[in-house]
Amino acid sequence: MPKILHIKASPRGMLSDSTKVAEAFLRAFLKGHPNFGTEELDLFREELPPFEAPAAAAKYAVLGGGEPTGPDARAWKAVIEVIDRFKSADMVIVSSPMWNFGIPYRLKHYVDLLVQPGLTFVYGPEGYKGLVTARPAVLVLSRGGAYVPGDAMDFQRRYLETILGFIGFTDIRTVLIEATLGGGDTKPIVEKAIAEARELAGKM
């Protein structure tokens, strides 16, 4: 059975706009694709392995063409388990708010675990090549302001689209929930994003 992995990066549960819109996308997609299963990864509840000195040493060993040993190997094994779970998905959904123009620290931690040599990318004579291919990614991103494409202050969308592209994704769709801190009623903003998410789901 093909699987969707929903990576949730908000600590607010269903009070989160990004979570609400992502769940609306999922319901609409599953209605048209009942053969898909789903798995949820809540980054504020999941116990992620630390990326400390042993894991860093293992990474450099791999980059140098070697194999980690001892405590380094054990730390690397925990990283591999996180990556294998990610790579087991046939579609990835990331729902996240913007924090300080970027992404929440728990999502950054997760990204730092995922992006590893020989596992999600390789480097050769022609440069870097991503290894996580042939599957789509959907980003559902909420932010208090409104940002034009390429805005220098937007380190959320640009970063996530760049890092997913780096590890091999070529089909990345993004739904935005913008200008939620304008002081007015945000319900129309969320409803508009839900409608866009449902429309996107019907096209995939």
WOBEL-V696020 format. One record per residue. PHI is phi as a letter, one per 40 degrees, with the letter a starting at -180 (* if undefined). BURIAL is I if it has 24 or more other ideal C-beta (glycine too) atoms within 12 Angstrom, else O. D_LAST is the distance of its C-alpha to the last C-alpha in whole Angstrom. Layout:
phi->(PHI;PHI)
burial->(BURIAL;BURIAL)
d_last->(D_LAST;D_LAST)
//
This chain:
phi->(*;c;b;b;b;c;c;b;b;b;c;c;g;c;c;c;c;c;c;d;c;c;c;c;d;d;c;c;c;c;c;c;b;c;c;c;b;b;b;b;b;c;c;c;b;c;c;c;c;c;b;b;d;c;c;c;c;c;d;c;c;c;d;c;g;b;b;c;b;f;d;c;c;c;c;c;c;c;c;c;c;c;c;c;c;c;c;c;c;c;a;b;b;b;b;a;c;c;b;f;g;b;b;d;d;c;c;c;d;c;c;c;c;c;c;b;c;g;b;b;a;b;b;b;d;c;h;c;b;c;b;c;b;g;a;c;b;b;b;b;b;b;a;c;b;b;b;c;d;g;d;c;c;c;c;c;c;d;c;c;c;c;c;c;c;c;c;h;c;b;b;b;b;b;b;b;b;b;g;c;b;c;g;b;c;c;d;c;c;c;c;c;c;c;c;c;c;c;c;c;d;c;c;b)
burial->(O;O;I;I;I;I;I;I;I;I;O;O;O;O;O;I;I;I;I;I;I;I;I;I;I;I;I;I;I;I;O;O;I;O;O;I;O;I;I;I;I;I;I;I;O;I;O;I;I;O;I;O;O;I;I;O;I;I;I;O;O;I;O;O;O;O;O;I;O;O;O;I;O;O;I;I;O;I;I;I;O;I;I;O;I;I;I;O;I;I;I;I;I;I;I;I;I;I;I;O;O;I;I;I;O;I;I;I;I;I;I;I;I;I;I;I;I;I;I;I;I;O;O;O;O;O;O;O;O;I;I;I;O;O;I;I;I;I;I;I;I;I;I;I;I;O;I;O;O;O;O;O;O;I;I;I;I;I;I;I;I;O;I;I;I;I;I;I;I;O;O;I;I;I;I;I;I;I;O;I;O;O;O;O;O;O;O;O;I;I;O;O;I;I;O;I;I;I;O;I;I;O;O;I)
d_last->(17;14;14;13;16;16;19;21;23;25;28;28;26;25;27;24;22;20;20;19;16;14;16;14;11;11;13;10;8;11;12;9;9;13;14;13;15;16;19;20;22;24;26;29;29;29;32;31;33;35;35;39;42;41;37;38;41;38;36;39;40;37;37;40;39;41;40;41;43;45;43;41;40;39;37;35;34;33;31;29;29;26;25;24;23;20;20;19;16;13;11;13;13;16;18;21;24;26;29;32;29;28;26;28;30;29;25;27;29;26;25;29;28;25;26;29;30;30;27;24;26;29;31;33;35;32;31;28;25;23;22;19;17;14;11;9;11;10;14;15;19;22;25;28;28;26;26;25;23;26;28;30;30;27;27;24;21;22;23;20;18;21;22;18;19;22;21;19;15;14;11;11;10;13;14;17;20;23;27;27;31;32;34;33;31;27;26;25;23;21;20;19;17;16;15;13;11;10;9;7;5;6;4;0)
//
